[in-house]
Amino acid sequence: MGLGGFSKEVRPGGPQGAFLPSAARTPWSPPGSNLQARVFQTITKNIGEGLVLSQPDILQPMPHRKPGKKALLFILITVLIDTMGMGVIIPVIPELIMELTGEGLSRAAVYGGWLGFVYAGLQFVFAPILGNLSDRFGRRPVLLYAVGSLGIDYILMGLAPTIRWLFVGRAIAGIAGASFTPAHAYIADVTPPEKRAQSFGLMGAAFGAGFILGPALGGLLGELGPRAPFFAAAALSLLNVTYGFFVLPETLDPAQRRKFDWRRANPVGALMQIRRHPMVLGLLAALFLWQVAHQAMPSTWSFYTMYKFGWSEAMVGASLAFVGAIMVMGQSTLPRIVIPRLGERRTALIGFVAGGTGYLGYAFATQSWMMFAWLLTWLLGALVMPSIQSLMTHRVPADAQGELQGAVGSLYGLSSFIAPPVMTQLFRHFTADDAPVQFPGAAFVLAAVLVVGSMALLWKATRHPLESAGTP
């Protein structure tokens, strides 16, 4: 049932998104002169063009709201701080693990992989929950909850007396770190379809900026001890949630919200709903392999560069800050230039080629400067995410944007769940004293192979012309 006793059925042959009175639900019965028909006409007229309710298979136009620059700034700051929180601990996590466990660098990498496993596992579970909650209660409360929880988590991790506390902290971060889901849905709410690739590019730029500031800050504060960066990240998160409480409006109209359904608010349920859109499902598969490949960077970068080139925490932080700078340059400006000329599909394919080439470059680099040279491939590799995100958002209705982003978040969580143990175990295997071959870059070779698979999936999913948005 819909509003005021009206159902959300679409009358075949009639305007999409029209209401039918619940007492007159025969598909072919047109509004007549009876009372119900007159009420139907009055309500649908007063609802206006901005409210469109439709059957799930049909894409309808989304209302374009302007929540103000402060609200959009909060979203970008949220992504920035979430990324800073991840980046700030990367330079110091090897030292902190060795401090808490008494193990060497090679063994500490295994603990690092399992910490990533816990973080990603809970993000995999909670991303669709937060996405569906944002479709039910709105974006604002879910975003504020997630950002505030991260602030508390960083304090907990900064005080961790044992390795078990680190695991608890990463579990909380996995739950709260799914804030990317409602943040992307928020952007989809307020951005017209033709500009979403650019908006997601700005989100990616904020992500990249976090990787400039986070690792750089972590490397500098790491000189004070491996715990100092956690407290800095906590302060930033708590300041941001306070700022958001005053400036963040809601963007999802109550009329466009839907009931919370546990069958849809889980990773399997979210993907089952998305399967009604075959092209979206294929794009999700391509994105998943891309994300698995990308996990080689945060999982092994610190361990790899320290082992092979003898880098310090500050040097690791500087290198990751360089990655962030490249991503900001790539995602803040290139989407506006490249995507309108080449389209999202071609842009994504070019990004795949660049990213895969870069992974092979890391694996076979013999000097430190080569690592920085190959990082330049992220200028184009950074275009993959906004291109695919934009393609997918064009194919789902307004009340399922949070669900879509929940599915994306779940797959990101699943990739982070699977990849860190695999990547770090590869590093451990090929750097152990009894390794058959000393090859610390094995994880990056695997990443390059996965990128090839991702390209193939994207090619298959988009090889036919897109169906029109109104096609069931």
Buried (B, 14 or more C-beta within 10 A) or exposed (E): EEBEEBBBBBBEEEEBBBBBBBEBEEEEEEBEEEEBBEBBEEBBEEBEEEBBBBEBEBBBBBBEBEBEEEBBBBBBBBBBBBBBBBBBBBBBBBBBBBBBBEBEBBBBBBBBBBBBBBBBBBBBBBBBBBBBBBBBBBBBBBBBBBBBBBBBBBBBBBEBEEBEBBBBBBBBBBBBBBBBBBBBBBBBBBBEBEBBBBBBBBBBBBBBBBBBBBBBBBBBBBEEEBBBBBBBBBEBBBBBBEBBEEBBBBBBBEBBBBEEBEEBBBBEBBBEBBEBBEBBBBBBBBBBBBBBBBBBBBBBBBBBBBBBBEBBBBBBBBBBBBBBBBBBBBBBBBBEEBBEEBBBBBBBBBBBBBBBBBBBBBBEBEEBEBBBEBBBBBBBBBBBBBBBBBBBBBBBBBBBBBBBBBBBBBBBBBBBBBBBBBBBBBBBBBBEEEBEEEBBBBBBBBBBBBBEBBBEBBBEBBEEEEEEBEEE
